Amino acid sequence: MKKLLSITVSVFILFTLKGQTPVGSWTDHLNYNTADGISGNADIIYSSTGASILVYETGMNEIRKLSPVSGLSETGIASTGWSETNSTLIIAYTSLNIDLVRGSSIENIPDILNRFPYGQKKINRIRTRDNYAYLASGYGIIIADIVRKEIRDTWKPGQESGDNEVFDLAFGNGMVYAATAKGLWQADLQNQGLSYPGNWERVKGMPEAICNHVIFAGETIYCNLPGASGDDIIYAISEGVSVFSQSPGTVNRSFDPAPDGFLISSSRSLRYYSAQGTLLKEISYYGWGQPDIFQSLIFGNDIWIADRTHGTIHGKNMTGFTGLPVSGPASNNVADITSEGGRTIICAGATNGSWNGLKLPYMVSVHDGRKFENISSGSHYDAMRAAIDSSDPSRFFVSSWGSGVFIYENNTLVKQFDSSNSPLQESGTSGETRVLGLAQDKTGNLWITQPDVTDKIKVFKSGGTWESYPVNINAPLATDLIATSSGQLWIILPDGYGLFIIDDNGTSGILTDDKTRKLTITDSDNRTINSAFSLAEDLDGSIWVGTGQGPVIYHNPEGIFDSDVRGSRIKVPRNDGSGLADYMLGTETITSIAVDGANRKWLGTLSSGAYLLSADGTTLLKNYNTSNSPLFSDSIASVAINQLTGEVWFGTSGGILSIRENATTGNETFNNVYSFPNPVREDFTGNVTITGLVRDTEVKITDISGNLVSETTSEGGQASWDLSTYNGRRVKSGVYLVFCVAGDGSESCITRIMIISK
């Protein structure tokens, strides 16, 4: 073993435990403040958000989350159901995939996904009976064996050829009842041929119209027929058929069993009926908010509600309603994620392929490193981009597709600018103040793009005044932009128009010394690339452009105004003896680029997940996708990095999540250098992280006697150690010294790690 130092050390070591998640750990950032389904029993409640599951164990008063990060197969939950016989939660996804959750075990049943053609059809409702889950779907009633984890049969209610969509089903008096797109049907459970439509018959007296909810209580069937304008009608079928309930403007969303009766959850209220149909309780106000109920359950005197607006609601003794507090973003939609100074901001708007806003509610979520604070507005739509003020991290700007620019301080709105109080222009086609790109330059001026107006570039100056930048871009649209360290503005001109570059020479408002250029993206092989989607400046000052054919790099942006400028594309040798090479990610559409503290490049793609490239881009280090990681979708809208922690955020079409990576921005000097986890317990299997370093720190790890165990170089401000020696064996229990020396040798420091081995 190498000997680095010959020392004898007798020390009392005080280890400070810091709440840091290990490098390589994933965290979901999904919206847990909405709920559209609830299942379980008196001991454990499972609430579906539509993208994940919130789990509440009543006896332990403990809340936890279930998502692909913790083992679920997907996001996009269509329905859930609970089997009391097997203590199992059944989760059906919009893809027709099925998960079974038993305690801490999650098992998958892919049979429906593999067997049935996926289209617009989905699983609408799950009912359970004995060892089976009955899935009401567009293909009929699919029966899944919970114990054997397989599909047993498919029943086809109706007497016509083709699929009759089933929305709900109920059991009673030896019969099964199916609420379908063609009315209410019934069949004898003793009949072994229910996959044959001819063995079903209509329930006599019921209208031949869509029936979407059904339940059997007492000796009566209750069935819901949706009205054209929300005027749902509930029929009661016993010895005859009669109208049980009709409330103008009421949309009934779920029928569920309750002690000695049943529950009807609606958009306006929750009604608890006895088995004989007597109204026992109605909840139309929580005491602090109006209900927006999707489903509900009662256990004893406690009621649990899945509410779309307020999340998971608990009513103790059916009064005193409270929500389960879980920090999360306001929405799972993502237009953009930006992170600076330890704060991460998510904008939840969207536009379509024709650059029309989707009118999504205006939602901005701010994560301070521990929790979210959400900002919303009922009168505005489509928050698109955010920019954090580099001189004051508590201040940030948000662009919207329709209402201009918003300025916040400490998450409180202080100013809104639109066409009425600024040079921002209304779109000629919509009459809205559409704003997209935001970038703050090194002098504090905020540059703004308005894609579809005459003067597409505006500047909100650091002194609080406005100006329009008078330049003819000669392109229909101008979208995202970056402000570089050298003072340039790089702007994307979508739909094949290339890039536009501005250098105002640091004299905003004085135009005589400005330089501008519209740039067609051409590589060194003289190939023109028509599409640009993303931009980033790396730590060396090079500009990376995400295109429809991979990344293109401009290594000398100072010369961008020269007559002949070509971008570089990285070539990767095939190493197959042909002597040929391929462009790095040359078939990928790069939707987002982020640069970490080690100057590595994180690339989000349209359909292949996220890639990590080495600092020079020549080495593909990682590819996270849905097949090898918890990534919610392979379609990435935005990538951002919290440079203080190394956390990489991914905004996907399925929601938001992050992974703790090992690169942070290097400090100017060693600052609060420590390791985590510390102490390292015997069951820990990841890497130890040493943080608080300067860039390119040389790290040497020794035992207490000074024998060299391992060495590495930091990635930005962090280094990691896999707890192994040079020969690959895990180190023994003991105290290990970490010697850190700046790359230029200007300073050094020592920290310690305590390791407990098995």
N, C-alpha and C positions, 0 to 999 in steps of 0.2 A: 504494500500500500504506500502511496506517495505520502511524504511527510512535508506539510506546509509550514508548520510552526512547532517548536518544541517548548511547550508551556505547561505549567501546572496551574489549574484554575480552581479556586474554591469560591463559589458565589452563591448568594441567595437570589434566586430568579423569581421575579414577579411577572407572570404572564397576564397580559390584558386580553380578555376575550372580546372580540369585536364581532358584531352580527353580520358577517360577510358570508354570502353564499359561495360555495366552492366554484372554481373555474370549471366550465363544462356543464354546469347545471342550468336547466331551462326553467323559465317562469312564464305562465300564461298571464296575459293582461286582457281578459275578456270582461264584457259587461255583465256583472252579476246583480245589477239593480233593475232587472226585468225578469219576468218569469211567465211561461206559458204552459206549464204542466207541473203536476205534483203527484208523487207516489210515495208508498212506504207504509209504515205502521206507527204505533204509539212510541216505539223506541228509536226509530230512525226515519228521517224525512229526506226524500230526494226531490229537489226542485230543479226543473229544467229551464235554462235560460234561452234555449233554442240553439246554443252553441256549446254548452257545457252543463255540468250538473253541480249544484250546490248541495252538500250533504250536511245535515244537522243531526247529531246524536243527542237526543233529549236528556238522557241520564247523565251524560258527561258535560252537557252544555258546550259542545265543541262543534265548530264549523270547519269544514274542509272542502276542497274543490276537486272535481273530476273533469279532466279534459285530456286531449292527446298527450299533454305533458305528463300526466299521471297514468296513462295507459289506455284511454279510450281510443277507438279506431279512427274517429273522425270528429269534426264539428258538424254542424248542420243536422240537428236532432229534429226528427219529425214527430215522434211520440214516445212516451214512456209508459210502462206498466209494472205492477208489483205482484209477484207470486208469493202469497203468504205461506202456501204449502212448501215452497222450496226456499223461502227467504231470499228471493232473487229479484233484482231489478232488471227489467228488459228494456233496452234502448234500441229504437228503430231510427235509422238515419234517412235523410232524403235520398240517398243513393240506393236505398233498400238493404243496406248492410245492417247487421244485428249484433249487439253486444249483450252479454249476460254479466251482471255484477253481483258477486256473492261475497260479502265482506270485503276483503282486500284483493280478491281474485277477480280478474276481468277476462272473459272468454268470448271469442268471436264465432258467429255463425254466418259465413259468407254465402250460404246456399241460395238465398233469395236473390242476392246481388248477382250471383253467377247463373241462376236458372232463368230469371225473368228479364225480358228486354227493358232496359231503363229508358224511360221517356218522361212524360209529365206525370206519370202515375206515382203515387206514394202511399205510405202506410199512414192511415188517418187516425186509427185508434187501436189500443191494445187492451184486451180483456183477458183475464186468466181464469182457469178452472182446473183443479187438480194439478197434474204435471204438465199442463199445456198452456201455451200462449196463443190466443186467437187474434190475428192481425187483420183488421179491417182495411182493405186496400183497393186500389184501382183494378186489381186482378181478381177480386173476390175476397174470401176469407182464407188466409193462409194460416195453417196450424203448425206451430213449432213445438217440438218436444223439448222441454226445458232440461230434463235429466240427460237425455241422449244427445242433446245439442244438434238436432237435425230437423228438417222439414218433414212432417208426416203426411200432409194432405192439403188440397186446396178446394174449398167449397165454392159453388157458383150459384148464388141466389138469383132467381129470375128464370123465366121460361123461354127466353129468346137466345139466339146465338150471339156471340160476342161478349165482351166483358161488361158487367154491370157494377159500377163502382160502389163499394160498401164503405160507409162512413162510420158505422158503429154497430154493435151487436149486444144482445142480452140473452140470458138464459132464465127459464122459469117453467114450471109445470111440465118438465120433460121435453120442452121445446127450445129451439134457438130462433131468435128474431134478428133480422138483418135490416138496418136502416140504409137504404140505397138511393142511387140517383133515379131509380124507377119505382120508388115507393117502399112500403114496409112489407117484408116477406117473412114467412115462417116455415119451419120444417121440424119433423120429429127426430129427436136425437138418437132414437133407436135405429133409424134408417142409416144403413152403411154406405149409401150411394149419394151423399150430398154434394159430391163433385159434379153430379149430373143436374143441370138446371131444372129438368122436369120433375124432380123430387121436392121442389119448393113450390109454395103457393102464396098468393097475396093474402094479407090479413084483410078479411072482409070488412067493408064499410070505410076503409081508409082511402083518402084521395090518392090517385095515381100520380103523385108528385114527389119531388125530392124530399127525402126524410134523412136528417143528418145526425140526430141523437135519439137513443132509445135506452130505457131502463125498465126492469121488472121489479115491482115493489108490492108486497102484499099479494094480492091476486090480480093486479092490474099492470098493464103495459102502458108506459108513458112515452110518447113519440113526438119529436119536434119537427115541424115543417117550417123552413126559413121563408120569411116574407120578402117581397121584392125590395122594400125600403126599410128593412129591419123590424118589421112587424111580425115577429115569429109567433106561430100558433102551436100550442102543445095540446095533443089529443090524448085522452084516456080511453083505453080499450079494456073492457072487462066483459060484461054480458052484452054490451053494445059499444058504440063509438060515440064519444062526446067531446066537446071542446073543454079542456081542463083550464087553460090559461091563455090569455092574449094581452100583451102590454104594448101599446104603440111605441115604436122606436127602440124596442128591446131586442138585442141579438143574444140568443142563448148559445153558450159556448161549450158547456159540458154538463152531462148528467152523471152523478156519482152516488154510490151507496153511502148510507149513513146509519148510525144506530137506530133501528126501528123506523127507518124511513129512507129518504133520498135527498140529494142536494141538486139544485139547479144553479149553475154559475152563469152569470150574464154580464154584459158590458156595463150594466148600471148597478147590479146588486147581486147578492147571494141569498137564495131562499132555501130554507130547511123545512121539508114536509114530512109528516108522518107517513107510514105505509098506507094509510087510508086516504092520503091526499090533503090532510089538514095542515095549514101553514103554522109551523112552530116558531120560526125565527126568520127575520129578514134583516140583512145587513146592507145598508145603502150609504153609510158614511163611517169612516174610521175614527172620526173625532179630530182628525188633522188633514184629511184629504179624501177626495172622491175615489171610489173603487174603479178599477178597470180589470175585472176578474176574468181569468181564463179557466181555472179549475180550482176545486177545493176539496178538503177532506176533514172529517171529524173523528177524533179519538177521545173517548170520555167526554170531558167538557172543553177540550181544546180544539180549536179550529185552525187549519193551515190553508193558506190561500196563495195561489200563483197569480200575481197581479202584473200586468204588462208594464204599468207605469211605475209602480212602487216596489216591485221585486217580490221576495218571499215574505209573507205576512203571517204573524202568529197572533191569534186571539185567545188569550188566557180566559177560561170560563166564558168564551165567546164575547168578551169585552176587552178593553185595554189593548188595542191592536198596536203591535210594534213590528217593524221590519228587521230582518237579519242584516246587520251591518257588515258589508264586504266591500272593500275598496276595489274599484275598477273603473275603466273609462266609461264615458257616457254612451258609447256606441261601439259596435264591432266593425263598423265601416271605417275605411282608411283612405284618405286622399294623400296625406303627407305626415311624416314624423320628422321632427327636428329636435336636436338635443345640444345643449350648450350650458356650461357652468353647472352641471349636475342636474339641470331641469330638462325634462323631455315633454314635448308638446305634440299632441295628436289632433289633426283636423279631420273631421268625419264627413266632408262633402264629397261630391262626385259630379263628373260630367260624362256624357255619352260620346260615342265616336264622332259625332258631328259638333262637338263642343257646346252642347246644350246642357244646362244644369239639370240635375235630377230632382231638384226641390227637396233634398233631404233636410231634415230639421238642422238648424245651425247648432253644432256641438263642437266644443273644444275641450280637451282633457289635458290637465297639467299634472305631471308626476314629479314630485320633489325628491325622489330617491327612496321614499318610504310608502307614500300613499298618493291617491289621485284626488284632485279637486276638479270638478266638472263645471263648465260654463255652457249654458244653453239659452236659446231665445226662440219664442214661439212665432215671432214676426219676421225672422230672417232665415235664410237657407244657405246650405252648401259652403261651409268653412273649408277653404282650399289649401292655404299655405300659412306657415308661421315663421317669424324671424324674431330672435331674441336680441335685445339691445346689448351690444358688447360692452358698453360702458355702465350698464345698470341691469343685471340679470333679472331683477324683479319686474322689468318692463319688457313687453313684447307686443308684436304687431300680428294681426291676422287678416288675410285677404278673404273676401267672400265673392261668390258668383251671383252677384245681384245687388249687394248692399254696400259695396265699397270696402274701406279699410277700417278695422277696429284697433284701438290702442288700449292696452291693459297695464295696470300697475298693481302688483300684489294680487293678481287675478281679478281685479275689479276694473270694469270698463270706465275709462276716463274720457274717451273721445271716439266719435265715429265720423269718418269723412266719406262723403259721396259727392254726386254731381251738384248738390245744393250749396256746399261750403268749401269746395276745392276744385282744382282743374280736372279732377276725374270726370270722365265722360260717360254718358249713357250709351248703351248699345243701340244702334239704329234699328235693329230688328226686334229687340225685346223691351227697350225702354228701361233696362236695368243697368246699374253701375257694376259691371263685371270686372273683377280684378283677380289676377292669378299670381304671378311671380313676385317675390319679395327678396331683396338682398341689401344688406347694410354694408357700405364701403368703409374703408379704414378711417375716414374722417367723420363717420357717424351719419352720413346721408343715407336715406332709405330709397332705393331704386325699385320702381314698381312697373309691372307690365299689365296693360289692358289689351287682351288679345285682339278684339274685333272692333276697334274704334280707329279714328284717323290718326291721332297722336298716341301711339302705342306705349310710349315710355314717359313716366312721370317721376319726379324726385320730390320726396318730402325731406327737406333739409334739416340738419341737426339743430338749427336755430328755430325751427317751427314754421318756416315758410314753405310754399310750394312753387314748383315750376314744371312746365311741360318741356320735354326735351325735343327740340324741333329737328327731327331727322326723318327722312323717307326710307323706311325699311324695305319697301317694295316687296312685301309679302302679306298674305291675308291675315296671318296670326303671329303673335309673339307671346311665348309662354314662359317657361322657367328660365331663371338666370342665376349667375353667381357673380360676386364681387371678389376679385383676386387680390392677393397680397401686394401685387405691383400696381394696383389701382385700375385695372381693366374691368369692364363688364362684358361677360359672355352670355349671350341670349340665344335660346333655341327658337328657331323658326320651323314649326312642325309641317308635316305633310310634304316633305321633300324640298323645303326651301333652305335648309342648311343652318348656318349660324350667323349671328350678327355680333360684332365686337366694337366696343366703345372704349376709348382712352381719353378721359377729359383732362389729362395732364395735371390732375389735382386742383383744378380751378373750376369748380362747379359754377355755372352761370356765365363763364367766359367761354364763348364757343370758338373763337378764332384759333385757339391752339389745340382744338380737339381733333382726334383721329377716329374714323369709323371705317368699318369694312363688313360687307356681306360676304361670307365665306362658304363656298361649296366644299363639302367634305370629300377630299381626295387623298388616297393613301400613296405610299411611296412606290407602289406598283401601278400607279396612274389609274386606279379604279375609283370610280365615284360612288359614294354611299349616300343615298337620298334621305335617309331617315335618322333623326336624332331625337333621343328621348330623355337623356339625363346628362348632368355635368358635375364635375368635382375638381378641385385643385388639390394636389397632393403636397406632402411636406417639403418636397424639393421645388415646388412652384410649377410643375408640369400640369397641364390641363387634360383631364380624362373625359372623353365624350362617349356616352353609352348610345350605341346605334342599333339598328336592326340586324347588323352583322358583327356583333361583338364590340369590344372597346377600341377606340382610336385615341392615340395620345399625341399631344403637341408639347414637345419637350422644350421648345424655345418660344414661349408666348410673347417675349419682347419683340420677336421678329415677325409677329403675325401680320403686320402691315406691309411686309415685303411682297413683291409681285408674285412669287411662286412659293407657296407654302403647302407642304404635304404633311399629313398626319402619319404617325407610325402605327403599324399593327404588329402585334407580337406573333412570331411564327414558332410553332412547336414541331420539331422533327418527328416524323412517324417512326423512325428507328426500325423499319421493316426491310432495310436493304434497298429501298427504292430511291433514297436520296431526296424524297419529297417532304414537304412540311405543310401543316395546316395552320390557319389563323386561330389564335387562342379564342375559344368560344365564338368562332366565326359564324355559327348558325343560330346564335342566340340573340334575342332582343333584350337589351340591357335597360331596364326600366328605372334603375336607381343605382347610385354609386356613393359609397362612404369610405373614408380613409381613416384607419385607426392610428393609435399612437406609435406604432412601429412602421408606419407608412405603408402598411399592407392595404389592399383594395378589396372591399366587400361589394359584390355586384349582385343586385336583385334582377331576376329575369321574368319574362312574361309567362313562361310555362315550365321552367326547369329548376325552380327553387333559387337558392342563394349560393354564390361561389366566393371563396376567399383566394386571392392571388397574392404572391409574394410582393415585396416592395417594388421590384422592377417589373412585375407582371409576368415573368417568364415561367413561373412554377405555380401550378394549381395545387393549393394546399388542402382545400376542403370543398365539398359540395353538399349542402344540406338540402334534402328534399323530403317528400312525404313518405318515401319508402325506407329511409335510413335515419329519420329524426322525427321529433314531435311536430315539425312544421305543419301548420294547419292547411296549407295549400301551396302548390308549386308556382302559383301566380303571385308575384311580389310587387306591391305598389310602391313601397318605400322602405329604405334601410337607413337607420341612424345609429350613432354610437355615443354613449355616455362616456366621454373621454376620462372622467374622473374615476370610474369604476371598471371600464372595459366592457360594459354590458352592451351587446349588439341587439338592437330592436328591429323586428321584422313586421311590417304591415302587410298582411296577406289578404286575399279575397275571402278567407275563412276566419279572419280575426287577427289579433295582435299577440305576439309573444317575444321573448328575448332569451338570449343565452349569455351567461357570464364567460367572457373570453379573457385572454391573458395579456392583452395589450392596452395600456393606458397612455395618455400623454405624459411624456417625460418631464419631470420638474427641472427648474433651473439649478436647484441644489437639492441635496438629500433632505427630505422633509417628512418627518413622522414615519420613518421606515419601520415596518412591522411585517409579520407573516401571519397568514391565516389558512386553514384553521390552526389554532395553537392554544393548548396542546393538541397533538394529533392522536386521536383515539385508535384503539386496536382494530376497529371495524371500518375505518376510513380507507377508501380505495382510490381516491382521486389524487390530484396534484396539490402540493402546498404552493401557495402564492406569496411571493415577497413583493411588497408594494411600497410606493413612496420614493422610487428611484429616479435618477436622471436617465435620459435616453442612452442606450448602448452601455449600460453599466456592466462591468465584469463581475460576476458573482461566483464565489468559491465557498463551498460548504465543507466543513471539517467536523470530525468528532471532537470531544472535549480535550483530547490529547493532541490535537493539531493535525491528525491524519486526514489528508484530502479525500473526500468521499465523492464529490461531484462538482462540476462547474458548468456555467452557462453564461449567456449574455442576455440582458433584459430586452423584452419587446416593449419599446417605449419606456414607460415608467414601472413596468412589472416584470418579474421573472417567475418561472415556475419550476418545481422540482417534483419528480415522480416518486420520491422516497426510496430510490434505488441507488446502489453503488455503481462503480464502473463495470462490474461484472454482472449487473442486472438483478442482483438480489436486493430484497427489501432490507433496509437498515434495521439494526437492533434498537431496543429501547434505550433511551438516553437523551442527553442534551446535545444539540448540534449548533455550531457557530456558523453564521452566515457573514462572510466578509464581502463587502461591496465597494468597488472602486470605480469612479467615473472613467469613461472611456479615454479622456485626456489626462487622467491621473491627477486632476486638480483637487479631489477630495475623496474621502472614504468614510465608511461607517461599519458598525458591526451590530447584528441582531441575533437572536437565539430562537431555536425551535425545540420544544420538548416532544419526543415521540414515544408513544406507548405501543409496543408490538405484542402480538399474541404469544 
